[in-house]
Amino acid sequence: MDAGVWEEEFAEARERLLESRDFCALLGHGHDLKNAVVLTSVSEVPFEVGLKCSHCGLVFWFENVQWSIGGAAEWQMSSVSIREANLICSAWH
């Protein structure tokens, strides 16, 4: 896969992540999520993305639940981030 196609795939995956219910819920708790870390595999489709809150420093991981079939349209919070999901951003207080 050439770089242009991968960038296009990643842009689509990112857009779907930003529209996901879990991402929007974190924004509702005051988190400002930036500085993405993208994990890919041999398929070159992002299967996990970590975003860090620029205010409190918490990192939230999201899983691409369609990764195994080559899709990037459905994202949910990873089980490693569920505990922190209900925390209100410390900068919001």
Secondary structure, DSSP 4 states (H G I P E B T S, - for coil): --HHHHHHHHHHHHHHHHHSHHHHHHHHTT--EEEEEEE--TT-S--EEEEEETTT--EEEEEETTGGGT--S-EEE-GGGHHHHTPPPGGG-
